[in-house]
Amino acid sequence: MKAFYASLDLGCSSLVTQQLQHMAIGATATQKGGRVTYYLTESLETLVHQTFLRLKLKEMMPIDGLIFFRMQQFLYGGGFDYAFLGEILDRGIEVHFAREGFSLYTPANLETAFPVIHTTELLQTSDIGAALQSLFGTDFRMALPRADHWDAQPPR
């Protein structure tokens, strides 16, 4: 059975409770053949640079993967943090995003997934989401379609 660390998203806790994030992440762990062995979350002070996760990666026990609640967690610094995601994948650690249903297994997957990640980045950082929210009263950025068909296959 695979062992996963999970990263809750403090940045959306007003929209999605931590309990619901736990449920989504737990379901992803089960779907990927494992279980969550440790949950972590950043504070408001460390959210932008994912400081707590970076420190935990240095001291953690061997794990098979990390499950994030959503891709937005790599966007809090302004642009998508491809370098940090690449560092994680270079260590042989799978990365899964529960809300999007999106998984990366190798650094090569990161290149293949660029269109999906970049589209997410554009939608999250543009005024389109804010305009739709003001018109319809809904944060459509949280309701983006899941990318299940973009699930990269693990190496055999």
N, CA, C and O atoms as a GROMACS GRO file, in nm:
protein
  624
    1MET      N    1   0.084  -0.118   0.000
    1MET     CA    2   0.000   0.000   0.000
    1MET      C    3   0.089   0.125   0.000
    1MET      O    4   0.186   0.134   0.075
    2LYS      N    5   0.053   0.220  -0.084
    2LYS     CA    6   0.130   0.344  -0.093
    2LYS      C    7   0.104   0.434   0.027
    2LYS      O    8  -0.004   0.432   0.086
    3ALA      N    9   0.205   0.512   0.062
    3ALA     CA   10   0.194   0.609   0.171
    3ALA      C   11   0.201   0.750   0.112
    3ALA      O   12   0.291   0.782   0.034
    4PHE      N   13   0.105   0.834   0.150
    4PHE     CA   14   0.098   0.970   0.100
    4PHE      C   15   0.099   1.071   0.214
    4PHE      O   16   0.045   1.046   0.322
    5TYR      N   17   0.163   1.185   0.188
    5TYR     CA   18   0.146   1.302   0.273
    5TYR      C   19   0.042   1.387   0.202
    5TYR      O   20   0.036   1.388   0.078
    6ALA      N   21  -0.040   1.458   0.278
    6ALA     CA   22  -0.145   1.540   0.219
    6ALA      C   23  -0.129   1.684   0.264
    6ALA      O   24  -0.095   1.712   0.378
    7SER      N   25  -0.154   1.775   0.172
    7SER     CA   26  -0.143   1.918   0.200
    7SER      C   27  -0.279   1.984   0.182
    7SER      O   28  -0.330   1.995   0.070
    8LEU      N   29  -0.338   2.026   0.294
    8LEU     CA   30  -0.465   2.098   0.290
    8LEU      C   31  -0.442   2.241   0.242
    8LEU      O   32  -0.333   2.295   0.258
    9ASP      N   33  -0.545   2.300   0.184
    9ASP     CA   34  -0.534   2.435   0.128
    9ASP      C   35  -0.604   2.537   0.217
    9ASP      O   36  -0.726   2.552   0.212
   10LEU      N   37  -0.526   2.605   0.298
   10LEU     CA   38  -0.579   2.708   0.387
   10LEU      C   39  -0.640   2.824   0.306
   10LEU      O   40  -0.732   2.891   0.353
   11GLY      N   41  -0.589   2.845   0.187
   11GLY     CA   42  -0.635   2.957   0.104
   11GLY      C   43  -0.779   2.947   0.058
   11GLY      O   44  -0.837   3.047   0.018
   12CYS      N   45  -0.838   2.829   0.063
   12CYS     CA   46  -0.978   2.816   0.020
   12CYS      C   47  -1.067   2.765   0.132
   12CYS      O   48  -1.179   2.720   0.106
   13SER      N   49  -1.020   2.772   0.255
   13SER     CA   50  -1.098   2.716   0.366
   13SER      C   51  -1.231   2.788   0.389
   13SER      O   52  -1.320   2.732   0.452
   14SER      N   53  -1.246   2.910   0.338
   14SER     CA   54  -1.376   2.977   0.349
   14SER      C   55  -1.475   2.920   0.247
   14SER      O   56  -1.596   2.935   0.264
   15LEU      N   57  -1.424   2.856   0.142
   15LEU     CA   58  -1.510   2.796   0.039
   15LEU      C   59  -1.527   2.646   0.059
   15LEU      O   60  -1.635   2.591   0.034
   16VAL      N   61  -1.421   2.579   0.103
   16VAL     CA   62  -1.421   2.434   0.121
   16VAL      C   63  -1.362   2.405   0.258
   16VAL      O   64  -1.244   2.434   0.283
   17THR      N   65  -1.440   2.349   0.347
   17THR     CA   66  -1.392   2.323   0.482
   17THR      C   67  -1.277   2.222   0.481
   17THR      O   68  -1.262   2.144   0.386
   18GLN      N   69  -1.198   2.224   0.587
   18GLN     CA   70  -1.089   2.127   0.596
   18GLN      C   71  -1.144   1.985   0.602
   18GLN      O   72  -1.078   1.892   0.553
   19GLN      N   73  -1.261   1.966   0.659
   19GLN     CA   74  -1.321   1.833   0.664
   19GLN      C   75  -1.349   1.782   0.522
   19GLN      O   76  -1.322   1.665   0.492
   20LEU      N   77  -1.404   1.867   0.436
   20LEU     CA   78  -1.428   1.826   0.297
   20LEU      C   79  -1.298   1.803   0.222
   20LEU      O   80  -1.289   1.712   0.140
   21GLN      N   81  -1.196   1.885   0.251
   21GLN     CA   82  -1.066   1.863   0.189
   21GLN      C   83  -1.009   1.728   0.231
   21GLN      O   84  -0.954   1.655   0.149
   22HIS      N   85  -1.022   1.695   0.360
   22HIS     CA   86  -0.977   1.564   0.409
   22HIS      C   87  -1.046   1.451   0.332
   22HIS      O   88  -0.981   1.354   0.291
   23MET      N   89  -1.177   1.465   0.312
   23MET     CA   90  -1.252   1.361   0.242
   23MET      C   91  -1.205   1.345   0.098
   23MET      O   92  -1.185   1.233   0.051
   24ALA      N   93  -1.187   1.457   0.028
   24ALA     CA   94  -1.143   1.452  -0.112
   24ALA      C   95  -1.003   1.393  -0.123
   24ALA      O   96  -0.976   1.311  -0.211
   25ILE      N   97  -0.915   1.434  -0.034
   25ILE     CA   98  -0.777   1.383  -0.036
   25ILE      C   99  -0.775   1.235  -0.001
   25ILE      O  100  -0.702   1.158  -0.063
   26GLY      N  101  -0.854   1.195   0.098
   26GLY     CA  102  -0.862   1.054   0.136
   26GLY      C  103  -0.912   0.967   0.022
   26GLY      O  104  -0.861   0.857   0.000
   27ALA      N  105  -1.012   1.017  -0.051
   27ALA     CA  106  -1.064   0.943  -0.166
   27ALA      C  107  -0.958   0.930  -0.275
   27ALA      O  108  -0.947   0.825  -0.339
   28THR      N  109  -0.880   1.035  -0.295
   28THR     CA  110  -0.772   1.029  -0.394
   28THR      C  111  -0.668   0.927  -0.353
   28THR      O  112  -0.621   0.849  -0.436
   29ALA      N  113  -0.631   0.925  -0.225
   29ALA     CA  114  -0.533   0.828  -0.176
   29ALA      C  115  -0.582   0.685  -0.200
   29ALA      O  116  -0.505   0.600  -0.245
   30THR      N  117  -0.708   0.660  -0.171
   30THR     CA  118  -0.764   0.527  -0.192
   30THR      C  119  -0.762   0.491  -0.340
   30THR      O  120  -0.726   0.380  -0.377
   31GLN      N  121  -0.802   0.586  -0.425
   31GLN     CA  122  -0.804   0.564  -0.570
   31GLN      C  123  -0.664   0.532  -0.623
   31GLN      O  124  -0.649   0.455  -0.718
   32LYS      N  125  -0.562   0.590  -0.562
   32LYS     CA  126  -0.424   0.570  -0.608
   32LYS      C  127  -0.356   0.452  -0.537
   32LYS      O  128  -0.236   0.432  -0.552
   33GLY      N  129  -0.434   0.376  -0.460
   33GLY     CA  130  -0.380   0.254  -0.399
   33GLY      C  131  -0.304   0.276  -0.270
   33GLY      O  132  -0.210   0.202  -0.240
   34GLY      N  133  -0.344   0.375  -0.193
   34GLY     CA  134  -0.270   0.402  -0.070
   34GLY      C  135  -0.356   0.465   0.036
   34GLY      O  136  -0.479   0.460   0.032
   35ARG      N  137  -0.288   0.526   0.133
   35ARG     CA  138  -0.356   0.597   0.241
   35ARG      C  139  -0.270   0.715   0.283
   35ARG      O  140  -0.149   0.717   0.261
   36VAL      N  141  -0.335   0.813   0.344
   36VAL     CA  142  -0.264   0.931   0.393
   36VAL      C  143  -0.203   0.897   0.528
   36VAL      O  144  -0.272   0.852   0.619
   37THR      N  145  -0.072   0.920   0.540
   37THR     CA  146  -0.003   0.893   0.666
   37THR      C  147   0.025   1.020   0.744
   37THR      O  148   0.058   1.014   0.863
   38TYR      N  149   0.013   1.137   0.679
   38TYR     CA  150   0.040   1.263   0.747
   38TYR      C  151  -0.031   1.376   0.673
   38TYR      O  152  -0.022   1.385   0.550
   39TYR      N  153  -0.100   1.461   0.747
   39TYR     CA  154  -0.163   1.581   0.691
   39TYR      C  155  -0.085   1.703   0.735
   39TYR      O  156  -0.037   1.710   0.849
   40LEU      N  157  -0.072   1.799   0.645
   40LEU     CA  158  -0.009   1.925   0.682
   40LEU      C  159  -0.084   2.039   0.616
   40LEU      O  160  -0.154   2.021   0.517
   41THR      N  161  -0.069   2.156   0.674
   41THR     CA  162  -0.126   2.276   0.615
   41THR      C  163  -0.032   2.392   0.646
   41THR      O  164   0.033   2.396   0.751
   42GLU      N  165  -0.028   2.485   0.556
   42GLU     CA  166   0.055   2.604   0.576
   42GLU      C  167  -0.022   2.705   0.662
   42GLU      O  168  -0.144   2.700   0.670
   43SER      N  169   0.050   2.795   0.725
   43SER     CA  170  -0.012   2.908   0.795
   43SER      C  171  -0.025   3.022   0.694
   43SER      O  172   0.028   3.014   0.584
   44LEU      N  173  -0.094   3.127   0.732
   44LEU     CA  174  -0.105   3.242   0.642
   44LEU      C  175   0.032   3.302   0.610
   44LEU      O  176   0.053   3.356   0.502
   45GLU      N  177   0.125   3.292   0.705
   45GLU     CA  178   0.259   3.348   0.686
   45GLU      C  179   0.344   3.262   0.591
   45GLU      O  180   0.434   3.315   0.526
   46THR      N  181   0.317   3.133   0.581
   46THR     CA  182   0.401   3.044   0.500
   46THR      C  183   0.334   2.999   0.371
   46THR      O  184   0.395   2.928   0.290
   47LEU      N  185   0.210   3.040   0.351
   47LEU     CA  186   0.130   2.993   0.238
   47LEU      C  187   0.194   3.022   0.102
   47LEU      O  188   0.197   2.936   0.015
   48VAL      N  189   0.245   3.142   0.085
   48VAL     CA  190   0.298   3.185  -0.045
   48VAL      C  191   0.416   3.100  -0.091
   48VAL      O  192   0.426   3.066  -0.209
   49HIS      N  193   0.505   3.066   0.000
   49HIS     CA  194   0.626   2.993  -0.038
   49HIS      C  195   0.623   2.846   0.002
   49HIS      O  196   0.721   2.774  -0.019
   50GLN      N  197   0.512   2.800   0.058
   50GLN     CA  198   0.497   2.661   0.103
   50GLN      C  199   0.615   2.621   0.194
   50GLN      O  200   0.673   2.513   0.179
   51THR      N  201   0.647   2.709   0.285
   51THR     CA  202   0.763   2.692   0.372
   51THR      C  203   0.754   2.566   0.456
   51THR      O  204   0.852   2.492   0.466
   52PHE      N  205   0.639   2.540   0.516
   52PHE     CA  206   0.625   2.422   0.602
   52PHE      C  207   0.644   2.294   0.521
   52PHE      O  208   0.711   2.201   0.567
   53LEU      N  209   0.585   2.287   0.402
   53LEU     CA  210   0.601   2.168   0.318
   53LEU      C  211   0.747   2.150   0.277
   53LEU      O  212   0.797   2.037   0.279
   54ARG      N  213   0.814   2.257   0.241
   54ARG     CA  214   0.955   2.247   0.203
   54ARG      C  215   1.039   2.192   0.319
   54ARG      O  216   1.127   2.108   0.298
   55LEU      N  217   1.012   2.239   0.440
   55LEU     CA  218   1.085   2.186   0.557
   55LEU      C  219   1.050   2.040   0.582
   55LEU      O  220   1.138   1.960   0.614
   56LYS      N  221   0.924   2.005   0.567
   56LYS     CA  222   0.880   1.868   0.591
   56LYS      C  223   0.943   1.773   0.488
   56LYS      O  224   0.975   1.659   0.522
   57LEU      N  225   0.960   1.818   0.366
   57LEU     CA  226   1.022   1.734   0.263
   57LEU      C  227   1.166   1.698   0.299
   57LEU      O  228   1.214   1.591   0.263
   58LYS      N  229   1.233   1.788   0.369
   58LYS     CA  230   1.372   1.761   0.409
   58LYS      C  231   1.381   1.656   0.518
   58LYS      O  232   1.480   1.583   0.524
   59GLU      N  233   1.280   1.646   0.603
   59GLU     CA  234   1.287   1.554   0.718
   59GLU      C  235   1.196   1.432   0.706
   59GLU      O  236   1.203   1.343   0.790
   60MET      N  237   1.113   1.427   0.606
   60MET     CA  238   1.010   1.323   0.601
   60MET      C  239   1.066   1.183   0.579
   60MET      O  240   1.173   1.163   0.522
   61MET      N  241   0.988   1.090   0.625
   61MET     CA  242   1.015   0.949   0.600
   61MET      C  243   0.987   0.923   0.452
   61MET      O  244   0.918   1.003   0.388
   62PRO      N  245   1.038   0.815   0.398
   62PRO     CA  246   1.010   0.786   0.257
   62PRO      C  247   0.859   0.772   0.233
   62PRO      O  248   0.789   0.701   0.305
   63ILE      N  249   0.812   0.840   0.131
   63ILE     CA  250   0.671   0.832   0.094
   63ILE      C  251   0.662   0.808  -0.056
   63ILE      O  252   0.759   0.828  -0.129
   64ASP      N  253   0.544   0.766  -0.099
   64ASP     CA  254   0.522   0.744  -0.242
   64ASP      C  255   0.472   0.870  -0.311
   64ASP      O  256   0.498   0.890  -0.430
   65GLY      N  257   0.400   0.954  -0.238
   65GLY     CA  258   0.345   1.070  -0.304
   65GLY      C  259   0.292   1.175  -0.209
   65GLY      O  260   0.278   1.154  -0.089
   66LEU      N  261   0.261   1.289  -0.270
   66LEU     CA  262   0.197   1.401  -0.202
   66LEU      C  263   0.063   1.424  -0.268
   66LEU      O  264   0.051   1.420  -0.390
   67ILE      N  265  -0.038   1.449  -0.187
   67ILE     CA  266  -0.169   1.483  -0.241
   67ILE      C  267  -0.204   1.624  -0.194
   67ILE      O  268  -0.213   1.651  -0.074
   68PHE      N  269  -0.221   1.713  -0.290
   68PHE     CA  270  -0.262   1.851  -0.261
   68PHE      C  271  -0.412   1.860  -0.284
   68PHE      O  272  -0.466   1.788  -0.367
   69PHE      N  273  -0.478   1.949  -0.211
   69PHE     CA  274  -0.620   1.964  -0.236
   69PHE      C  275  -0.644   2.019  -0.376
   69PHE      O  276  -0.730   1.969  -0.449
   70ARG      N  277  -0.567   2.122  -0.416
   70ARG     CA  278  -0.587   2.178  -0.550
   70ARG      C  279  -0.459   2.243  -0.603
   70ARG      O  280  -0.367   2.273  -0.527
   71MET      N  281  -0.457   2.263  -0.733
   71MET     CA  282  -0.340   2.322  -0.800
   71MET      C  283  -0.310   2.463  -0.754
   71MET      O  284  -0.195   2.506  -0.758
   72GLN      N  285  -0.412   2.534  -0.711
   72GLN     CA  286  -0.394   2.673  -0.666
   72GLN      C  287  -0.284   2.685  -0.562
   72GLN      O  288  -0.225   2.792  -0.546
   73GLN      N  289  -0.256   2.578  -0.490
   73GLN     CA  290  -0.154   2.582  -0.385
   73GLN      C  291  -0.015   2.612  -0.442
   73GLN      O  292   0.073   2.655  -0.368
   74PHE      N  293   0.004   2.591  -0.572
   74PHE     CA  294   0.131   2.624  -0.636
   74PHE      C  295   0.127   2.762  -0.701
   74PHE      O  296   0.223   2.803  -0.766
   75LEU      N  297   0.017   2.834  -0.683
   75LEU     CA  298   0.000   2.966  -0.745
   75LEU      C  299   0.002   3.081  -0.646
   75LEU      O  300  -0.005   3.197  -0.687
   76TYR      N  301   0.010   3.055  -0.519
   76TYR     CA  302   0.000   3.163  -0.420
   76TYR      C  303   0.117   3.260  -0.426
   76TYR      O  304   0.107   3.370  -0.372
   77GLY      N  305   0.227   3.223  -0.490
   77GLY     CA  306   0.341   3.312  -0.502
   77GLY      C  307   0.332   3.405  -0.621
   77GLY      O  308   0.426   3.480  -0.647
   78GLY      N  309   0.223   3.403  -0.695
   78GLY     CA  310   0.205   3.490  -0.810
   78GLY      C  311   0.192   3.413  -0.940
   78GLY      O  312   0.097   3.434  -1.015
   79GLY      N  313   0.288   3.324  -0.967
   79GLY     CA  314   0.282   3.238  -1.084
   79GLY      C  315   0.300   3.094  -1.039
   79GLY      O  316   0.341   3.068  -0.926
   80PHE      N  317   0.269   3.002  -1.126
   80PHE     CA  318   0.279   2.861  -1.090
   80PHE      C  319   0.424   2.826  -1.058
   80PHE      O  320   0.514   2.859  -1.136
   81ASP      N  321   0.446   2.760  -0.946
   81ASP     CA  322   0.582   2.726  -0.901
   81ASP      C  323   0.626   2.594  -0.963
   81ASP      O  324   0.631   2.490  -0.897
   82TYR      N  325   0.659   2.600  -1.093
   82TYR     CA  326   0.704   2.481  -1.166
   82TYR      C  327   0.832   2.424  -1.105
   82TYR      O  328   0.850   2.302  -1.101
   83ALA      N  329   0.920   2.510  -1.057
   83ALA     CA  330   1.048   2.465  -1.002
   83ALA      C  331   1.027   2.375  -0.881
   83ALA      O  332   1.088   2.269  -0.870
   84PHE      N  333   0.940   2.417  -0.790
   84PHE     CA  334   0.916   2.336  -0.669
   84PHE      C  335   0.847   2.205  -0.704
   84PHE      O  336   0.882   2.100  -0.651
   85LEU      N  337   0.750   2.211  -0.794
   85LEU     CA  338   0.682   2.088  -0.836
   85LEU      C  339   0.783   1.994  -0.903
   85LEU      O  340   0.778   1.873  -0.882
   86GLY      N  341   0.873   2.050  -0.984
   86GLY     CA  342   0.977   1.969  -1.048
   86GLY      C  343   1.070   1.905  -0.947
   86GLY      O  344   1.111   1.790  -0.964
   87GLU      N  345   1.106   1.979  -0.841
   87GLU     CA  346   1.191   1.923  -0.734
   87GLU      C  347   1.126   1.802  -0.669
   87GLU      O  348   1.192   1.702  -0.643
   88ILE      N  349   0.997   1.812  -0.644
   88ILE     CA  350   0.925   1.700  -0.582
   88ILE      C  351   0.927   1.579  -0.674
   88ILE      O  352   0.958   1.468  -0.630
   89LEU      N  353   0.895   1.601  -0.801
   89LEU     CA  354   0.893   1.490  -0.897
   89LEU      C  355   1.032   1.431  -0.918
   89LEU      O  356   1.046   1.309  -0.934
   90ASP      N  357   1.135   1.515  -0.917
   90ASP     CA  358   1.273   1.467  -0.931
   90ASP      C  359   1.313   1.372  -0.818
   90ASP      O  360   1.400   1.287  -0.836
   91ARG      N  361   1.250   1.386  -0.704
   91ARG     CA  362   1.279   1.298  -0.589
   91ARG      C  363   1.205   1.165  -0.599
   91ARG      O  364   1.215   1.082  -0.509
   92GLY      N  365   1.130   1.146  -0.707
   92GLY     CA  366   1.054   1.022  -0.724
   92GLY      C  367   0.924   1.020  -0.646
   92GLY      O  368   0.869   0.913  -0.620
   93ILE      N  369   0.875   1.136  -0.609
   93ILE     CA  370   0.751   1.147  -0.532
   93ILE      C  371   0.636   1.184  -0.627
   93ILE      O  372   0.643   1.285  -0.697
   94GLU      N  373   0.532   1.101  -0.629
   94GLU     CA  374   0.414   1.131  -0.709
   94GLU      C  375   0.345   1.255  -0.654
   94GLU      O  376   0.353   1.284  -0.534
   95VAL      N  377   0.275   1.328  -0.742
   95VAL     CA  378   0.199   1.444  -0.699
   95VAL      C  379   0.057   1.430  -0.754
   95VAL      O  380   0.037   1.409  -0.874
   96HIS      N  381  -0.040   1.443  -0.664
   96HIS     CA  382  -0.180   1.433  -0.702
   96HIS      C  383  -0.254   1.557  -0.654
   96HIS      O  384  -0.224   1.612  -0.548
   97PHE      N  385  -0.351   1.601  -0.733
   97PHE     CA  386  -0.436   1.714  -0.697
   97PHE      C  387  -0.579   1.661  -0.686
   97PHE      O  388  -0.639   1.622  -0.786
   98ALA      N  389  -0.632   1.659  -0.564
   98ALA     CA  390  -0.761   1.595  -0.539
   98ALA      C  391  -0.876   1.665  -0.611
   98ALA      O  392  -0.958   1.598  -0.674
   99ARG      N  393  -0.884   1.796  -0.603
   99ARG     CA  394  -0.999   1.866  -0.663
   99ARG      C  395  -1.002   1.851  -0.814
   99ARG      O  396  -1.108   1.832  -0.872
  100GLU      N  397  -0.886   1.859  -0.876
  100GLU     CA  398  -0.881   1.850  -1.022
  100GLU      C  399  -0.878   1.707  -1.072
  100GLU      O  400  -0.900   1.684  -1.191
  101GLY      N  401  -0.852   1.610  -0.986
  101GLY     CA  402  -0.839   1.472  -1.031
  101GLY      C  403  -0.720   1.456  -1.124
  101GLY      O  404  -0.728   1.385  -1.224
  102PHE      N  405  -0.612   1.522  -1.092
  102PHE     CA  406  -0.495   1.536  -1.180
  102PHE      C  407  -0.373   1.479  -1.110
  102PHE      O  408  -0.350   1.507  -0.992
  103SER      N  409  -0.294   1.398  -1.181
  103SER     CA  410  -0.176   1.334  -1.120
  103SER      C  411  -0.053   1.346  -1.208
  103SER      O  412  -0.062   1.345  -1.331
  104LEU      N  413   0.062   1.358  -1.144
  104LEU     CA  414   0.192   1.360  -1.211
  104LEU      C  415   0.281   1.257  -1.142
  104LEU      O  416   0.284   1.250  -1.019
  105TYR      N  417   0.353   1.178  -1.221
  105TYR     CA  418   0.436   1.073  -1.165
  105TYR      C  419   0.586   1.092  -1.190
  105TYR      O  420   0.668   1.043  -1.113
  106THR      N  421   0.621   1.163  -1.297
  106THR     CA  422   0.761   1.182  -1.333
  106THR      C  423   0.782   1.326  -1.381
  106THR      O  424   0.685   1.394  -1.415
  107PRO      N  425   0.907   1.372  -1.385
  107PRO     CA  426   0.932   1.506  -1.441
  107PRO      C  427   0.883   1.520  -1.585
  107PRO      O  428   0.842   1.628  -1.626
  108ALA      N  429   0.888   1.412  -1.662
  108ALA     CA  430   0.840   1.417  -1.800
  108ALA      C  431   0.690   1.447  -1.805
  108ALA      O  432   0.643   1.513  -1.897
  109ASN      N  433   0.615   1.400  -1.706
  109ASN     CA  434   0.472   1.429  -1.698
  109ASN      C  435   0.447   1.578  -1.685
  109ASN      O  436   0.347   1.630  -1.734
  110LEU      N  437   0.538   1.648  -1.619
  110LEU     CA  438   0.522   1.792  -1.598
  110LEU      C  439   0.524   1.865  -1.733
  110LEU      O  440   0.446   1.958  -1.753
  111GLU      N  441   0.610   1.824  -1.823
  111GLU     CA  442   0.615   1.884  -1.956
  111GLU      C  443   0.488   1.854  -2.034
  111GLU      O  444   0.431   1.942  -2.100
  112THR      N  445   0.443   1.730  -2.027
  112THR     CA  446   0.322   1.688  -2.098
  112THR      C  447   0.199   1.762  -2.046
  112THR      O  448   0.109   1.795  -2.123
  113ALA      N  449   0.196   1.787  -1.917
  113ALA     CA  450   0.080   1.848  -1.853
  113ALA      C  451   0.081   2.001  -1.860
  113ALA      O  452  -0.011   2.065  -1.810
  114PHE      N  453   0.182   2.059  -1.921
  114PHE     CA  454   0.192   2.205  -1.925
  114PHE      C  455   0.064   2.274  -1.972
  114PHE      O  456   0.024   2.372  -1.910
  115PRO      N  457  -0.002   2.227  -2.079
  115PRO     CA  458  -0.125   2.298  -2.122
  115PRO      C  459  -0.232   2.305  -2.013
  115PRO      O  460  -0.298   2.408  -1.998
  116VAL      N  461  -0.251   2.197  -1.939
  116VAL     CA  462  -0.353   2.196  -1.833
  116VAL      C  463  -0.312   2.288  -1.719
  116VAL      O  464  -0.393   2.366  -1.670
  117ILE      N  465  -0.186   2.278  -1.678
  117ILE     CA  466  -0.138   2.361  -1.567
  117ILE      C  467  -0.142   2.509  -1.605
  117ILE      O  468  -0.185   2.593  -1.526
  118HIS      N  469  -0.098   2.540  -1.725
  118HIS     CA  470  -0.094   2.680  -1.769
  118HIS      C  471  -0.236   2.737  -1.782
  118HIS      O  472  -0.260   2.852  -1.746
  119THR      N  473  -0.329   2.657  -1.832
  119THR     CA  474  -0.468   2.702  -1.842
  119THR      C  475  -0.524   2.730  -1.703
  119THR      O  476  -0.592   2.831  -1.682
  120THR      N  477  -0.496   2.642  -1.608
  120THR     CA  478  -0.539   2.664  -1.470
  120THR      C  479  -0.479   2.793  -1.416
  120THR      O  480  -0.548   2.872  -1.351
  121GLU      N  481  -0.351   2.813  -1.444
  121GLU     CA  482  -0.283   2.935  -1.398
  121GLU      C  483  -0.349   3.060  -1.457
  121GLU      O  484  -0.374   3.157  -1.385
  122LEU      N  485  -0.378   3.057  -1.586
  122LEU     CA  486  -0.440   3.173  -1.650
  122LEU      C  487  -0.578   3.201  -1.591
  122LEU      O  488  -0.612   3.317  -1.566
  123LEU      N  489  -0.657   3.097  -1.569
  123LEU     CA  490  -0.790   3.116  -1.512
  123LEU      C  491  -0.784   3.168  -1.369
  123LEU      O  492  -0.868   3.248  -1.328
  124GLN      N  493  -0.687   3.122  -1.292
  124GLN     CA  494  -0.678   3.162  -1.152
  124GLN      C  495  -0.623   3.303  -1.137
  124GLN      O  496  -0.658   3.373  -1.041
  125THR      N  497  -0.539   3.347  -1.228
  125THR     CA  498  -0.474   3.477  -1.212
  125THR      C  499  -0.536   3.586  -1.299
  125THR      O  500  -0.492   3.701  -1.294
  126SER      N  501  -0.637   3.552  -1.376
  126SER     CA  502  -0.698   3.653  -1.464
  126SER      C  503  -0.818   3.718  -1.397
  126SER      O  504  -0.862   3.675  -1.290
  127ASP      N  505  -0.868   3.819  -1.460
  127ASP     CA  506  -0.988   3.886  -1.411
  127ASP      C  507  -1.114   3.816  -1.459
  127ASP      O  508  -1.224   3.856  -1.420
  128ILE      N  509  -1.100   3.712  -1.542
  128ILE     CA  510  -1.217   3.641  -1.592
  128ILE      C  511  -1.296   3.582  -1.476
  128ILE      O  512  -1.419   3.595  -1.469
  129GLY      N  513  -1.225   3.517  -1.385
  129GLY     CA  514  -1.291   3.456  -1.269
  129GLY      C  515  -1.363   3.560  -1.185
  129GLY      O  516  -1.475   3.537  -1.140
  130ALA      N  517  -1.298   3.673  -1.163
  130ALA     CA  518  -1.360   3.780  -1.082
  130ALA      C  519  -1.482   3.837  -1.153
  130ALA      O  520  -1.583   3.867  -1.089
  131ALA      N  521  -1.474   3.853  -1.286
  131ALA     CA  522  -1.588   3.905  -1.361
  131ALA      C  523  -1.707   3.810  -1.354
  131ALA      O  524  -1.820   3.853  -1.333
  132LEU      N  525  -1.682   3.681  -1.370
  132LEU     CA  526  -1.790   3.583  -1.361
  132LEU      C  527  -1.850   3.581  -1.221
  132LEU      O  528  -1.971   3.567  -1.204
  133GLN      N  529  -1.764   3.594  -1.121
  133GLN     CA  530  -1.814   3.595  -0.984
  133GLN      C  531  -1.904   3.716  -0.959
  133GLN      O  532  -2.007   3.704  -0.894
  134SER      N  533  -1.864   3.831  -1.011
  134SER     CA  534  -1.946   3.951  -0.988
  134SER      C  535  -2.080   3.942  -1.063
  134SER      O  536  -2.181   3.992  -1.016
  135LEU      N  537  -2.080   3.877  -1.181
  135LEU     CA  538  -2.203   3.863  -1.258
  135LEU      C  539  -2.298   3.760  -1.198
  135LEU      O  540  -2.418   3.783  -1.189
  136PHE      N  541  -2.242   3.644  -1.158
  136PHE     CA  542  -2.325   3.532  -1.118
  136PHE      C  543  -2.320   3.500  -0.969
  136PHE      O  544  -2.395   3.415  -0.921
  137GLY      N  545  -2.232   3.567  -0.895
  137GLY     CA  546  -2.223   3.543  -0.751
  137GLY      C  547  -2.161   3.410  -0.714
  137GLY      O  548  -2.177   3.364  -0.601
  138THR      N  549  -2.090   3.348  -0.807
  138THR     CA  550  -2.028   3.218  -0.782
  138THR      C  551  -1.882   3.225  -0.821
  138THR      O  552  -1.846   3.287  -0.921
  139ASP      N  553  -1.797   3.162  -0.742
  139ASP     CA  554  -1.655   3.156  -0.776
  139ASP      C  555  -1.636   3.039  -0.871
  139ASP      O  556  -1.614   2.926  -0.828
  140PHE      N  557  -1.643   3.066  -1.001
  140PHE     CA  558  -1.632   2.962  -1.102
  140PHE      C  559  -1.494   2.897  -1.105
  140PHE      O  560  -1.479   2.787  -1.158
  141ARG      N  561  -1.394   2.965  -1.049
  141ARG     CA  562  -1.261   2.907  -1.047
  141ARG      C  563  -1.260   2.781  -0.962
  141ARG      O  564  -1.179   2.691  -0.987
  142MET      N  565  -1.345   2.771  -0.862
  142MET     CA  566  -1.355   2.649  -0.780
  142MET      C  567  -1.434   2.542  -0.853
  142MET      O  568  -1.426   2.424  -0.816
  143ALA      N  569  -1.510   2.579  -0.955
  143ALA     CA  570  -1.595   2.483  -1.024
  143ALA      C  571  -1.540   2.442  -1.160
  143ALA      O  572  -1.614   2.393  -1.245
  144LEU      N  573  -1.411   2.463  -1.181
  144LEU     CA  574  -1.352   2.423  -1.308
  144LEU      C  575  -1.368   2.274  -1.327
  144LEU      O  576  -1.365   2.199  -1.229
  145PRO      N  577  -1.384   2.228  -1.451
  145PRO     CA  578  -1.401   2.084  -1.472
  145PRO      C  579  -1.277   2.006  -1.429
  145PRO      O  580  -1.164   2.054  -1.438
  146ARG      N  581  -1.303   1.886  -1.382
  146ARG     CA  582  -1.195   1.798  -1.340
  146ARG      C  583  -1.118   1.751  -1.464
  146ARG      O  584  -1.174   1.740  -1.573
  147ALA      N  585  -0.992   1.725  -1.446
  147ALA     CA  586  -0.905   1.686  -1.557
  147ALA      C  587  -0.869   1.538  -1.550
  147ALA      O  588  -0.753   1.502  -1.572
  148ASP      N  589  -0.967   1.452  -1.519
  148ASP     CA  590  -0.938   1.310  -1.502
  148ASP      C  591  -0.868   1.248  -1.623
  148ASP      O  592  -0.784   1.159  -1.609
  149HIS      N  593  -0.903   1.296  -1.741
  149HIS     CA  594  -0.841   1.239  -1.861
  149HIS      C  595  -0.695   1.281  -1.877
  149HIS      O  596  -0.627   1.232  -1.966
  150TRP      N  597  -0.647   1.370  -1.793
  150TRP     CA  598  -0.507   1.412  -1.798
  150TRP      C  599  -0.421   1.337  -1.698
  150TRP      O  600  -0.304   1.372  -1.681
  151ASP      N  601  -0.474   1.236  -1.633
  151ASP     CA  602  -0.399   1.159  -1.534
  151ASP      C  603  -0.286   1.085  -1.605
  151ASP      O  604  -0.310   0.992  -1.682
  152ALA      N  605  -0.164   1.127  -1.579
  152ALA     CA  606  -0.048   1.060  -1.640
  152ALA      C  607  -0.037   0.919  -1.584
  152ALA      O  608  -0.073   0.895  -1.469
  153GLN      N  609   0.011   0.830  -1.662
  153GLN     CA  610   0.024   0.691  -1.617
  153GLN      C  611   0.157   0.673  -1.544
  153GLN      O  612   0.260   0.724  -1.588
  154PRO      N  613   0.154   0.600  -1.433
  154PRO     CA  614   0.279   0.577  -1.360
  154PRO      C  615   0.374   0.492  -1.442
  154PRO      O  616   0.331   0.411  -1.523
  155PRO      N  617   0.505   0.510  -1.421
  155PRO     CA  618   0.601   0.428  -1.494
  155PRO      C  619   0.586   0.282  -1.456
  155PRO      O  620   0.554   0.250  -1.341
  156ARG      N  621   0.609   0.194  -1.549
  156ARG     CA  622   0.597   0.050  -1.523
  156ARG      C  623   0.733  -0.011  -1.504
  156ARG      O  624   0.744  -0.131  -1.480
   0.00000   0.00000   0.00000
